[in-house]
Amino acid sequence: MRYELKIKNKIIYAEKGEKYIDIINEIQKEHSLPILAVKHNNNIKELNKYIEDSGKIELLDTSTLDGFRIYQRGVLFLLYMALKDLYPEDKLFVHHAIGSGLYCELRSGKPSQKKLEILKKKMLEYVEKDLLFEKSTISKFRAMKIFENVDLKDKSALFKYRKKDKVNIYICDKYFNYFYGYMPPSTKYINKFDLKSVDEGFVVLQPNPKSPDKIPEYKHYPKLSFTFNEYKEWLKILEVSTVGELNELISKGPHEVIELIRVSEALHEKKYAQIADDIIKRKNTKIVLIAGPSSSGKTTSAKRLALQLKVNGLKPIPISLDDYFVDREKTPKDENGNYDFESIYALNLDLFNTHLKRLLNGEEVELPKFDFIHGKSLKSGKKIKIEKNQILIIEGIHGLNEILTESIPKEFKYKIYVSALTQMNLDSMNRITTTDTRLIRRIVRDFKFRGHSALATLKMWPSVRRGEDRNIFPYQEEADVMFNSNLIYELSVLKIFAEPLLLSVDNTNQEYSEAKRLLKFLDYFLPITELEEIPRKSIIREFIGRSTFKY
């Protein structure tokens, strides 16, 4: 039997019994980046798999998000092998992305740069040996015993509540491990990486879609690091640091779940109160600016902060940046010639700053109202004036960008960055990304409140992410404070809403592999069904509904 494969507008034929790597080796000669896997008819396939169908083939390298993930898993496996070889009593903990790096820690404490160089040298030795990453499918109960015996009980706990009886583990040389996702064919494919000492741990650096052919420079983000570490302390209070531990708690019944919800929400409330107290202490503050990426909970945060400010005797006045859009024909366009509504210059900055200055001078202004149907800025008839005990709250993606309020002195402004900075992980080496948490939030919200299917949300997500990279993330360290809107229990709640939506995405769509990945990810979580116990003002209500706030 022959299979007809379309690769980069070329037709290639493969015989039954051939693997993807057999046809890729020829293509690789004309491809500048190592091909790590392929997407065949919208399904990701490892190169060592047999070809079993005709269809379209997409090449996955480090310029693609899927290729980047595969490369990163390979690097982490190398790091795990080197650590077990050189320091067998030590243990690796993979935490979160920061800048262009992946922050990790060791059980033995902060490693010296010399120790990291020794580990890197050992990793490069494995690269030179071109060792295969071999997949083996075994019983989950056997896998649990194996990992318990090698000091990886967190992986064993992860498997305990999975519905499937089988688990795919990877073997390389004499080492085995479990990674959520696909792996490169062998160690030779992952020859570019670096380890750099940071804070109490280190970052792993590797090529990524923005820098696919070289290791990017590392830029540290101290405020972001502090916020992640703060949440790590919250996890100690909650006594949950991995999904296995979360599932164990859920399995004990409603009483334990309800207590987890209450303590998680109390931690949020305490943080809002602390931020409000800090604003009050800064007696000159007249404007609070709240920014963050999509589905980070900015709107709920603005409303809950307003309540805490009222407790302190202030009367917050909300201003919507959406009403300051320029007329449609004046909107800047992106590189594809489409209107770029996420550009800061899509806002009437002159009018906005004029209004702010007049308000701070005690004058009255009439707010604009943007007509989204006709793309026109209109007069709203709504007039406001700042009294002695009043303060402005402005929520929007550009809040941290100084260009937005450049005419206002810094001492009058208080900037808050909100994002769902996930710190809990699947296990010690498989992290949960902040992006995945936000994407699942958005899939649920878009369906419930905007009439969008999961497919529609997945299609627009890359564009949303590009906008965040341009307009939000470069300014996050400008914030006076960061608020982590993540809730330890939320994915067990979102799972109930998201799974049926993701199942509607079929393999005729390019987004199928992403929907399939998210479904596999959510399968690790036991569901939380005690929805009535979630407070009406919780962040998660912004996405699942029945919030006490109006959006």
FENHUBEL-V63189 format. One line per field, one symbol per residue. ss: DSSP state (h for helix, s for strand, l for the rest). phi: phi as a letter, one per 40 degrees, with the letter a starting at -180 (. if undefined). burial: # if it has 9 or more other C-alpha atoms within 8 Angstrom, else .. A space follows every 10 residues. Layout:
ss: ???
phi: ???
burial: ???
//
This chain:
ss: lsssssslls ssssslllsh hhhhhhhhll llllllssss llssssllls llllssssss llllhhhhhh hhhhhhhhhh hhhhhhllll lsssssssll ssssssllll llhhhhhhhh hhhhhhhhhl lslssssssh hhhhhhhhhl llhhhhhhhh lllllsssss ssllssslll lllllshhhl llssssssll sssssslsll slllllllll lhhhhhhhhh hhhhhhhhll lshhhhhhhh hllhhhhhhh hhhhhhhhhh hhhhhhhhhh hlllllssss sllllllhhh hhhhhhhhhh hlllssssss hhhhsllhhh llslllllsl lllhhhslhh hhhhhhhhhh llllssssss sllllsssss ssssllllls ssssslllll lhhhhllllh hhsssssssl llllslllll lllhhhhhhh hhhhhhhhhh lllhhhhhhh hhhhhhhhhh hlhhhhhhll sssslllllh hhhhhhhhhh hhhlllllll lhhhhhhhhh hhllllllll hhhlllllll hhhhllllll l
phi: .bbcbbbfgb bbbbcdgcbd ccccdccdcb bcbcccabbb fgbcbccccc cbachcbbcb bccbcccdcc cccccccdcc ccccccbdcc acbcbacagc bbcbbbcchc cccccccccc dccccccccf cccbcbcbcc cccdcdcccb gbcccdcccd bccccbbcbb bbfbbbabbc hcbccacccb bbaabbcafc aabcbadadc bcbaccccbc bccccccccc ccccccccfb bbcdcccccc cchddccccc cccdcccccc cdcccccccc cccccbbbbb bicdgcgccc cccccdcccc dcgcbcbcbc cdcbccddcc ccbcccgcdb cccccccccc cccccccccc cgccbcccbc ccccgbcbcc gcbbaccdbb acbbbiccdc ccddbccbdc ccbbbbbbac ccbcbcacbb cbcdcccccc dcdcccccbb gccccccccc ddcdcccccc bbdcbccccc abbcccbdcc ccccdcccdc cccccbccbd cdcccccccc cccccccbbc ccccdcbcdc ccbchgcccc b
burial: ..#####... ...#.#.### ..##...#.. ..######## #######... #...###### ########.# ########## ####.....# ########.# ######...# #....##.## .###.##..# ###....### ..###.##.. .######### ##....#### ##......#. ..######## ..#####..# #########. ##..##.... #.###.##.. ##.###.#.# #######.## .....###.# #.###.##.. ###.###.## ....###### ###.####.# ######.### .#.###...# #.#####... ###......# ..#..####. .##.###### .######### #...###... ....##...# ########## #..##..#.. .######### ########## ####.##### ########.. .####.##.. #..#..###. ###.###.#. #######.## #########. ###.#.#... ###.#####. ######.#.# ...#..###. ####..#... .
//
